[in-house]
């Protein structure tokens, strides 16, 4: 099977070399390619969008796509000889991803930094970004041996073996709802109400994606919701008082 680094694949299919480029430079490439992107997308998601739109469907013969940038792989070990890349591959067959595999990151210090980067993406509005998992970090501090794993999409494998073009044709429950994009207000709209910036992602995690979502909520319920998330994910933020939350809600009404 051919082995092809993802950035080389993008260069091969689009003519754009993304190696060493910043997020703003990659965003400019996306605009040049006339892609639909938004401000919530970080560097990793922008690269993923380019690959998905211009590259993935073109790999008919089995091909290993390798050397994913660290921004695309928050749980993956850094490449031992290529700075900025990770030890990960995906198998493409007949224009579709068939498997994903990587060396597990077992360095707790590196993993915490990756989680912090993910938290910043979450604050920008990225629904797929991760929260800081303190329990996982603690487990890594105790120690985890070198580990790797591979996930094979059984539904994709079934599509390949049966010659089906659409995944709905091989699923037991084919009538799937299209994924909905949830609108979110920018952090600035929340901080304008006196809400500390660190709490914005927590409030949105609780389901209050728009400032207007908080307008008619009971202050005690909102207080309980966000403090519960703070405790569950061990974010170690200083909890606001019920009076603080009441003032936030009153600021919306004013």
Backbone bond lengths (Angstrom), bond angles and torsions (degrees), N, CA, C in turn:
res aa  C-N    CA-C-N  psi(-1)  N-CA   C-N-CA  omega(-1)  CA-C   N-CA-C  phi
1 X - - - 1.454 - - 1.529 109.83 -
2 X 1.301 115.19 139.84 1.468 119.14 177.53 1.538 110.32 -66.27
3 X 1.316 116.60 142.59 1.463 122.49 175.28 1.516 108.15 -114.89
4 X 1.349 116.14 122.37 1.460 120.66 -172.83 1.529 110.51 -137.37
5 X 1.344 118.70 117.25 1.467 121.01 175.69 1.527 110.63 -58.99
6 X 1.320 116.85 142.98 1.472 120.93 -173.28 1.522 112.13 -61.56
7 X 1.336 118.14 -38.17 1.463 119.37 -179.53 1.523 111.27 -69.49
8 X 1.341 116.38 -32.38 1.474 119.52 175.11 1.520 110.59 -69.31
9 X 1.342 116.14 -35.34 1.463 120.02 177.87 1.527 110.46 -62.84
10 X 1.341 116.03 -42.83 1.460 120.52 179.11 1.532 110.58 -65.12
11 X 1.330 116.39 -41.86 1.463 120.41 178.75 1.526 110.12 -63.61
12 X 1.333 116.30 -39.61 1.462 121.90 -178.56 1.519 111.50 -64.88
13 X 1.350 116.73 -39.16 1.463 120.84 -173.81 1.530 113.39 -91.58
14 X 1.340 117.79 -27.03 1.467 119.79 -176.03 1.519 113.89 -114.78
15 X 1.349 117.16 -19.26 1.450 120.62 -176.19 1.516 113.99 84.99
16 X 1.342 117.27 1.10 1.460 121.61 -179.13 1.530 110.15 -103.33
17 X 1.321 116.65 126.68 1.465 122.38 177.65 1.530 108.35 -94.69
18 X 1.350 116.83 110.87 1.464 121.15 -176.29 1.527 112.86 -92.73
19 X 1.311 117.47 -2.29 1.471 119.94 -177.15 1.527 110.54 -62.39
20 X 1.349 115.58 125.52 1.454 121.63 178.28 1.513 114.84 79.51
21 X 1.326 117.53 1.11 1.468 120.09 -178.06 1.533 110.73 -81.84
22 X 1.322 115.59 148.22 1.463 121.88 178.30 1.524 109.96 -81.54
23 X 1.342 115.35 172.02 1.467 119.87 178.65 1.530 111.03 -59.81
24 X 1.325 117.34 -42.70 1.468 120.56 -179.30 1.524 111.21 -64.58
25 X 1.328 116.77 -37.69 1.462 120.23 179.49 1.528 110.70 -68.01
26 X 1.331 116.93 -39.16 1.470 120.33 178.47 1.526 110.10 -69.16
27 X 1.327 116.41 -36.43 1.468 120.29 176.99 1.542 109.77 -61.74
28 X 1.331 116.30 -38.86 1.468 120.40 177.79 1.529 110.93 -65.08
29 X 1.345 116.79 -37.40 1.466 120.89 177.15 1.532 109.61 -62.94
30 X 1.339 116.65 -42.84 1.468 120.71 179.13 1.525 110.92 -59.45
31 X 1.317 116.28 -41.64 1.470 119.74 179.20 1.522 110.75 -66.49
32 X 1.343 115.56 -37.17 1.470 119.43 178.32 1.529 110.70 -65.38
33 X 1.342 115.48 -32.69 1.464 120.61 178.49 1.522 112.28 -84.10
34 X 1.358 115.45 3.17 1.474 122.40 177.67 1.534 111.94 60.94
35 X 1.328 115.88 42.26 1.461 121.41 178.76 1.525 110.34 -93.09
36 X 1.322 116.26 151.72 1.459 121.15 175.52 1.523 108.68 -89.15
37 X 1.322 116.48 111.64 1.457 121.81 179.67 1.522 108.43 -130.75
38 X 1.344 116.48 168.24 1.459 119.76 176.65 1.525 109.99 -139.72
39 X 1.321 115.47 174.51 1.461 121.44 -173.15 1.529 113.20 -71.31
40 X 1.336 118.32 -14.79 1.466 120.10 -179.78 1.527 111.97 -76.60
41 X 1.321 117.45 -15.73 1.462 121.39 -175.39 1.524 110.95 -80.47
42 X 1.330 116.08 125.21 1.454 121.23 174.14 1.517 110.29 -88.54
43 X 1.323 116.16 -174.18 1.459 122.15 -176.16 1.527 111.56 -58.36
44 X 1.335 117.13 -45.33 1.461 120.65 -178.05 1.513 112.72 -62.15
45 X 1.348 116.64 -44.27 1.456 119.75 -178.30 1.528 111.23 -69.37
46 X 1.320 117.37 -34.07 1.468 120.01 177.59 1.530 110.86 -63.24
47 X 1.345 115.85 -43.98 1.469 119.69 178.02 1.532 109.96 -62.97
48 X 1.332 115.90 -42.11 1.464 120.94 -179.84 1.528 110.76 -62.16
49 X 1.336 116.98 -39.96 1.465 120.82 179.08 1.529 111.21 -64.69
50 X 1.330 116.41 -41.93 1.473 119.61 178.53 1.523 110.28 -62.71
51 X 1.351 115.92 -46.58 1.458 119.28 -179.03 1.529 111.16 -62.51
52 X 1.341 115.95 -43.68 1.458 119.54 -178.41 1.517 113.09 -63.42
53 X 1.337 116.43 -37.02 1.462 119.92 -175.31 1.521 113.19 -82.35
54 X 1.334 117.35 -35.83 1.465 119.63 -171.56 1.529 114.85 -111.58
55 X 1.341 117.47 -14.84 1.465 118.64 -171.71 1.532 113.94 -119.05
56 X 1.315 117.01 -50.64 1.467 121.07 -167.47 1.528 113.39 -51.11
57 X 1.322 117.32 -48.68 1.458 120.71 -176.12 1.511 114.77 -68.66
58 X 1.327 117.43 -10.01 1.471 120.39 -176.15 1.527 113.10 -90.76
59 X 1.339 117.72 -10.76 1.463 120.20 -177.15 1.531 109.84 -90.85
60 X 1.340 115.31 89.71 1.465 121.14 -178.38 1.527 109.74 -81.68
61 X 1.332 117.31 -51.69 1.459 120.51 175.92 1.535 109.65 -69.69
62 X 1.341 117.95 145.30 1.467 120.09 -179.42 1.531 112.12 -52.66
63 X 1.334 115.10 126.45 1.468 121.15 -176.04 1.519 109.76 -140.17
64 X 1.333 116.46 131.25 1.457 121.16 172.94 1.531 108.38 -88.68
65 X 1.338 117.28 116.96 1.468 121.89 172.66 1.525 106.46 -90.93
66 X 1.327 117.46 122.77 1.463 121.78 -170.32 1.538 111.92 -122.98
67 X 1.335 113.82 177.29 1.474 122.79 169.85 1.529 112.72 56.17
68 X 1.330 115.93 57.39 1.467 120.03 178.86 1.525 111.00 -73.08
69 X 1.348 118.74 139.76 1.468 120.68 175.67 1.530 110.92 -59.56
70 X 1.334 116.18 151.17 1.463 120.94 -176.48 1.525 111.33 -60.70
71 X 1.345 118.22 -29.48 1.466 120.77 -179.14 1.526 112.22 -65.71
72 X 1.340 117.31 -19.91 1.458 121.11 -179.85 1.521 112.30 -94.01
73 X 1.337 117.73 -7.41 1.465 120.47 -169.62 1.530 110.80 -139.27
74 X 1.345 118.10 74.55 1.468 121.24 -174.02 1.524 115.42 -67.35
75 X 1.334 118.38 -14.47 1.470 120.80 -179.19 1.527 112.34 -111.65
76 X 1.316 116.86 12.06 1.460 121.69 -171.91 1.524 112.43 -107.57
77 X 1.331 116.04 142.63 1.459 121.95 -179.20 1.527 110.92 -66.48
78 X 1.347 114.72 143.51 1.461 119.73 176.79 1.530 110.20 -63.59
79 X 1.328 115.68 146.05 1.462 120.75 178.41 1.525 109.65 -63.67
80 X 1.306 116.58 134.97 1.475 120.18 -174.58 1.524 113.50 -71.13
81 X 1.339 118.99 -15.36 1.470 119.65 -178.85 1.524 114.21 -133.98
82 X 1.352 117.82 -3.34 1.468 120.66 -178.00 1.527 109.59 -125.91
83 X 1.338 117.75 98.77 1.473 121.60 -178.28 1.532 112.21 -56.37
84 X 1.335 115.86 138.97 1.453 120.93 177.65 1.510 114.52 86.90
85 X 1.348 117.17 -8.37 1.461 121.38 -179.61 1.524 110.13 -113.38
86 X 1.328 116.30 167.64 1.464 121.47 -179.54 1.518 110.95 -123.55
87 X 1.334 115.64 165.13 1.467 121.63 179.47 1.531 108.74 -91.16
88 X 1.316 114.41 82.37 1.470 120.87 -176.31 1.523 109.38 -143.41
89 X 1.333 115.92 147.16 1.456 119.11 172.11 1.520 109.77 -141.40
90 X 1.318 115.15 154.35 1.457 122.18 170.59 1.524 107.64 -125.38
91 X 1.322 116.37 141.97 1.460 121.39 179.37 1.520 109.30 -98.28
92 X 1.318 116.05 121.43 1.464 122.31 177.36 1.532 109.30 -105.06
93 X 1.321 116.04 129.70 1.463 121.47 177.61 1.530 108.02 -139.93
94 X 1.317 115.87 130.09 1.467 120.99 176.82 1.533 111.39 56.75
95 X 1.334 115.92 36.13 1.458 120.20 175.94 1.507 115.66 79.01
96 X 1.348 116.92 13.07 1.463 119.95 -178.09 1.527 110.31 -136.54
97 X 1.331 115.33 150.90 1.466 120.45 175.40 1.521 109.16 -73.96
98 X 1.336 116.62 125.62 1.457 120.88 -178.64 1.524 112.33 -106.41
99 X 1.336 117.26 -27.68 1.468 119.96 -177.61 1.525 109.82 -154.76
100 X 1.323 114.41 151.91 1.470 122.39 176.50 1.526 107.40 -130.05
101 X 1.338 117.60 133.56 1.463 120.16 -177.20 1.515 109.92 -149.01
102 X 1.346 115.45 149.34 1.465 118.58 178.25 1.520 111.61 -164.18
103 X 1.340 114.61 163.95 1.462 121.43 172.10 1.519 107.50 -81.14
104 X 1.333 117.31 128.01 1.461 121.88 -177.51 1.530 110.73 -70.24
105 X 1.329 115.58 135.76 1.452 120.71 175.00 1.528 108.66 -72.64
106 X 1.321 117.89 122.42 1.470 120.83 -179.55 1.529 112.63 -121.78
107 X 1.323 116.60 18.55 1.465 122.34 176.43 1.532 107.66 -99.60
108 X 1.354 118.72 110.75 1.473 120.51 -175.55 1.523 113.59 -63.88
109 X 1.331 118.39 -31.67 1.464 121.03 -179.59 1.530 110.27 -69.39
110 X 1.330 115.46 -47.29 1.464 120.77 177.55 1.527 110.09 -62.02
111 X 1.350 116.61 -42.38 1.460 120.07 -177.79 1.525 111.83 -63.75
112 X 1.337 117.25 -39.07 1.469 120.19 178.68 1.525 110.84 -63.26
113 X 1.328 117.47 -40.24 1.458 120.54 178.26 1.528 111.00 -64.39
114 X 1.331 115.92 -37.96 1.476 119.52 178.05 1.529 110.47 -64.33
115 X 1.358 116.00 -41.99 1.459 120.16 178.49 1.530 110.83 -62.09
116 X 1.329 117.40 -39.16 1.464 120.95 178.89 1.529 110.45 -63.74
117 X 1.328 116.70 -39.13 1.467 120.38 176.40 1.526 110.40 -63.56
118 X 1.343 115.99 -39.53 1.462 120.24 178.18 1.522 111.30 -65.11
119 X 1.335 117.00 -37.56 1.462 121.17 179.21 1.522 110.49 -62.71
120 X 1.325 117.21 -38.17 1.460 120.97 177.18 1.531 110.80 -63.91
121 X 1.329 116.25 -38.67 1.469 119.77 177.24 1.520 110.50 -65.91
122 X 1.346 116.28 -38.38 1.460 120.66 178.13 1.521 110.90 -61.69
123 X 1.328 116.41 -39.76 1.464 121.01 179.44 1.525 111.21 -67.15
124 X 1.343 116.94 -25.02 1.466 121.17 176.97 1.519 111.45 -79.35
125 X 1.347 116.58 -13.58 1.459 120.19 179.00 1.507 114.98 112.62
126 X 1.328 118.69 10.57 1.466 121.85 179.37 1.527 109.89 -77.70
127 X 1.346 116.59 110.52 1.462 121.60 -177.12 1.524 112.71 -66.87
128 X 1.344 118.24 -23.37 1.457 121.43 -175.85 1.526 112.78 -91.79
129 X 1.324 117.13 -4.09 1.464 120.42 -178.89 1.530 110.57 -70.09
130 X 1.327 116.18 152.39 1.464 122.15 -176.07 1.524 111.58 -94.67
131 X 1.363 114.38 153.86 1.455 120.49 168.80 1.528 108.32 -88.08
132 X 1.332 115.51 164.28 1.460 119.53 176.68 1.525 108.90 -72.87
133 X 1.315 116.58 117.86 1.462 122.65 -178.99 1.534 108.66 -96.60
134 X 1.334 115.87 94.49 1.460 120.73 -175.96 1.532 112.06 -65.99
135 X 1.332 117.59 -33.50 1.473 120.26 179.05 1.527 110.50 -64.68
136 X 1.327 116.08 -41.14 1.467 120.25 179.32 1.528 110.28 -65.78
137 X 1.343 116.24 -42.29 1.467 119.95 178.54 1.531 111.03 -62.10
138 X 1.332 116.30 -40.38 1.464 119.76 179.56 1.527 110.61 -64.03
139 X 1.334 116.31 -40.34 1.465 120.49 178.29 1.533 110.74 -62.07
140 X 1.351 116.01 -40.49 1.467 119.67 178.27 1.525 111.28 -65.44
141 X 1.335 116.76 -33.42 1.470 120.19 179.06 1.527 111.22 -65.58
142 X 1.333 116.54 -33.59 1.464 119.29 174.74 1.526 110.43 -67.69
143 X 1.335 115.90 -32.87 1.460 119.18 176.47 1.515 113.25 127.99
144 X 1.338 116.54 135.47 1.459 122.47 174.42 1.523 107.52 -137.17
145 X 1.312 118.33 128.79 1.465 120.83 -179.03 1.527 110.86 -69.36
146 X 1.324 117.62 164.00 1.471 119.68 175.14 1.529 110.22 -53.24
147 X 1.313 115.98 127.44 1.463 121.50 -172.27 1.525 109.73 -138.85
148 X 1.312 115.57 144.99 1.461 119.67 173.85 1.520 108.49 -140.61
149 X 1.306 115.75 161.59 1.463 119.14 -179.32 1.505 111.48 -152.29
150 X 1.314 115.53 161.55 1.464 121.06 177.30 1.528 108.35 -138.78
151 X 1.323 115.55 136.32 1.457 121.24 176.03 1.514 109.43 -117.70
152 X 1.317 116.21 123.13 1.469 120.91 -179.96 1.522 108.71 -107.78
153 X 1.330 116.87 125.02 1.462 120.72 178.51 1.525 110.65 -73.44
154 X 1.332 116.25 104.54 1.466 120.54 -177.71 1.523 111.11 -62.75
155 X 1.348 116.45 -36.49 1.464 118.43 178.64 1.521 111.54 -65.48
156 X 1.348 116.53 -39.93 1.472 119.77 177.86 1.532 110.63 -67.21
157 X 1.331 116.18 -38.71 1.466 120.10 178.23 1.530 110.06 -63.35
158 X 1.335 116.36 -39.63 1.467 120.70 177.86 1.522 110.91 -64.97
159 X 1.333 116.78 -39.58 1.471 120.24 175.87 1.516 110.85 -59.03
160 X 1.336 116.17 -43.84 1.467 121.04 -178.47 1.525 110.81 -63.90
161 X 1.342 116.29 -44.47 1.463 120.57 -175.03 1.522 112.81 -74.75
162 X 1.341 117.44 -24.87 1.470 120.24 -178.88 1.528 112.54 -102.64
163 X 1.345 116.27 -3.01 1.455 119.37 178.05 1.510 114.40 71.49
164 X 1.330 118.23 26.32 1.459 121.74 -179.52 1.530 110.40 -87.81
165 X 1.332 115.75 144.34 1.459 120.29 -177.01 1.516 112.62 -91.95
166 X 1.348 117.48 -24.20 1.459 120.74 -175.96 1.522 110.52 -122.32
167 X 1.337 115.12 139.34 1.457 119.98 -175.72 1.528 111.54 -64.95
168 X 1.353 117.43 -28.55 1.466 120.07 179.43 1.522 112.53 -61.51
169 X 1.344 116.10 -22.95 1.460 119.93 -177.34 1.522 112.67 -74.44
170 X 1.338 117.77 -15.23 1.470 119.35 -178.04 1.530 112.23 -117.02
171 X 1.338 117.58 0.24 1.467 119.68 179.68 1.517 110.91 -88.00
172 X 1.329 116.08 148.35 1.463 120.42 176.24 1.529 111.02 -67.92
173 X 1.335 116.81 -29.19 1.452 121.81 179.87 1.531 108.23 -120.81
174 X 1.338 117.40 80.44 1.470 120.97 -171.10 1.523 114.52 -71.42
175 X 1.338 118.51 -23.85 1.461 120.04 -176.96 1.522 109.70 -82.99
176 X 1.320 115.43 80.26 1.462 120.88 -178.28 1.518 110.16 -94.99
177 X 1.333 116.56 139.23 1.456 120.78 177.53 1.535 109.46 -72.96
178 X 1.313 116.16 139.13 1.479 117.52 175.37 1.521 110.16 -64.18
179 X 1.321 115.14 144.36 1.459 119.56 -179.50 1.523 109.95 -67.17
180 X 1.328 115.56 133.56 1.460 121.06 -179.54 1.522 110.11 -97.38
181 X 1.323 115.57 138.82 1.454 120.79 175.37 1.517 108.53 -92.21
182 X 1.319 116.82 120.32 1.452 121.23 -177.47 1.521 109.85 -86.57
183 X 1.350 117.73 121.40 1.473 119.12 178.14 1.524 110.94 -68.69
184 X 1.322 116.26 143.65 1.465 121.64 179.24 1.519 109.77 -133.75
185 X 1.346 115.16 140.80 1.454 119.49 173.23 1.521 109.72 -76.54
186 X 1.335 116.27 151.52 1.455 121.00 175.94 1.520 109.86 -67.54
187 X 1.331 115.76 155.21 1.468 120.80 -178.20 1.519 111.89 -57.67
188 X 1.343 116.71 -32.19 1.464 120.65 -177.23 1.527 112.28 -60.57
189 X 1.341 117.15 -32.07 1.464 119.92 179.43 1.531 111.40 -67.73
190 X 1.329 115.72 -32.16 1.469 119.78 177.93 1.526 110.81 -76.94
191 X 1.324 116.48 -43.65 1.470 119.44 -177.75 1.522 111.23 -66.88
192 X 1.334 117.41 -25.01 1.469 120.84 177.65 1.528 111.20 -65.30
193 X 1.333 116.68 -19.84 1.466 121.35 178.35 1.522 112.06 -88.67
194 X 1.340 116.49 0.23 1.459 120.09 -177.40 1.513 113.22 94.75
195 X 1.341 117.41 7.77 1.455 121.49 179.83 1.526 109.11 -81.84
196 X 1.339 119.05 126.15 1.470 120.85 177.44 1.532 110.48 -58.45
197 X 1.325 116.91 140.29 1.467 120.99 -175.91 1.520 112.60 -58.03
198 X 1.346 117.00 -33.73 1.466 120.56 -178.91 1.526 112.11 -63.52
199 X 1.338 117.49 -21.93 1.468 121.06 -177.81 1.526 113.00 -91.31
200 X 1.334 117.79 -10.18 1.466 119.71 -176.34 1.527 111.32 -61.12
201 X 1.341 117.32 -49.16 1.470 120.51 -179.61 1.515 111.13 -62.30
202 X 1.336 117.51 -33.87 1.472 121.47 179.54 1.526 110.08 -67.96
203 X 1.337 116.47 -44.14 1.470 121.16 178.81 1.533 110.32 -61.15
204 X 1.333 116.32 -42.21 1.469 119.26 179.50 1.523 111.29 -70.74
205 X 1.327 116.74 -32.30 1.472 120.06 175.40 1.521 110.50 -63.96
206 X 1.341 116.20 -30.79 1.468 120.91 178.92 1.524 112.20 -77.09
207 X 1.343 117.42 -4.38 1.460 120.35 175.76 1.507 114.96 107.44
208 X 1.338 117.53 1.29 1.465 120.96 -179.96 1.531 107.99 -100.01
209 X 1.327 115.46 76.74 1.463 120.75 -173.57 1.521 112.61 -76.30
210 X 1.310 117.18 -28.06 1.454 122.34 177.97 1.522 109.27 -111.64
211 X 1.309 116.71 148.67 1.463 120.06 176.77 1.524 110.17 -56.92
212 X 1.328 116.24 -38.58 1.472 120.39 -178.98 1.526 112.92 -63.82
213 X 1.348 117.61 -22.25 1.461 120.76 178.70 1.529 111.75 -64.38
214 X 1.335 116.70 -23.24 1.460 121.64 -176.93 1.526 112.94 -89.60
215 X 1.323 117.25 -8.11 1.457 121.41 -168.77 1.524 113.11 -58.57
216 X 1.316 117.95 -45.51 1.464 121.27 -174.00 1.524 113.39 -108.08
217 X 1.329 117.64 11.94 1.454 119.89 -177.85 1.524 110.33 -80.05
218 X 1.324 116.01 148.45 1.461 121.20 175.66 1.529 109.24 -68.68
219 X 1.329 118.66 126.06 1.473 120.68 -177.23 1.524 113.28 -55.96
220 X 1.338 116.69 -37.40 1.464 119.58 -179.42 1.527 111.17 -67.07
221 X 1.351 116.14 -35.97 1.471 119.24 178.42 1.525 110.25 -67.30
222 X 1.342 116.83 -45.57 1.460 120.49 179.20 1.528 110.25 -61.35
223 X 1.325 116.20 -42.21 1.466 121.02 179.07 1.526 110.37 -60.40
224 X 1.330 115.86 -44.95 1.465 120.22 -179.30 1.531 111.34 -66.06
225 X 1.337 116.78 -38.61 1.469 120.90 -178.88 1.533 111.23 -63.59
226 X 1.328 116.63 -50.90 1.465 119.10 -173.47 1.526 111.54 -74.67
227 X 1.330 117.34 -33.19 1.468 119.06 177.40 1.527 110.54 -69.75
228 X 1.335 115.31 -31.46 1.465 119.48 176.64 1.517 111.70 -65.80
229 X 1.343 116.72 -39.85 1.466 120.57 177.48 1.523 110.19 -67.05
230 X 1.322 116.19 -41.09 1.472 121.03 177.93 1.522 110.89 -56.92
231 X 1.329 115.56 -42.14 1.473 120.27 -179.57 1.524 111.38 -73.70
232 X 1.339 116.95 -43.93 1.470 121.50 -176.14 1.516 111.93 -60.87
233 X 1.343 116.68 -43.88 1.458 120.72 -176.30 1.525 113.07 -95.57
234 X 1.361 115.33 6.17 1.467 120.63 176.88 1.536 111.10 51.73
235 X 1.331 115.58 48.93 1.462 120.59 -178.40 1.525 112.27 -76.70
236 X 1.335 115.28 -19.38 1.472 121.87 176.22 1.525 112.41 60.35
237 X 1.345 116.38 35.27 1.455 121.14 173.44 1.520 109.24 -86.95
238 X 1.318 117.41 150.97 1.462 121.63 177.07 1.525 108.45 -75.28
239 X 1.334 117.50 116.08 1.455 121.37 -175.64 1.528 111.66 -62.80
240 X 1.347 117.62 136.59 1.463 119.64 173.26 1.520 109.67 -73.71
241 X 1.315 117.46 164.04 1.458 121.65 174.58 1.522 108.89 -85.95
242 X 1.337 116.20 165.39 1.464 119.93 175.34 1.523 109.53 -61.36
243 X 1.333 116.54 -33.82 1.463 120.60 178.77 1.534 111.08 -65.39
244 X 1.349 116.49 -38.28 1.474 120.33 176.24 1.524 110.43 -60.13
245 X 1.328 115.27 -46.38 1.474 120.25 -178.78 1.525 110.25 -64.37
246 X 1.323 116.24 -39.40 1.469 120.47 177.66 1.523 110.49 -60.02
247 X 1.332 116.16 -42.11 1.467 120.06 178.99 1.525 111.84 -64.45
248 X 1.340 117.34 -35.82 1.471 120.82 176.99 1.528 109.86 -60.49
249 X 1.336 114.72 -47.54 1.466 120.39 -176.76 1.520 110.60 -66.91
250 X 1.316 116.83 -41.06 1.461 120.74 178.54 1.533 111.14 -63.24
251 X 1.332 116.77 -33.88 1.463 120.55 178.93 1.529 111.16 -63.81
252 X 1.342 116.24 -32.01 1.470 120.26 177.26 1.526 109.80 -67.95
253 X 1.317 116.04 -43.80 1.475 121.03 -177.79 1.515 111.48 -67.49
254 X 1.340 116.21 -30.57 1.473 119.46 -179.95 1.526 110.65 -73.46
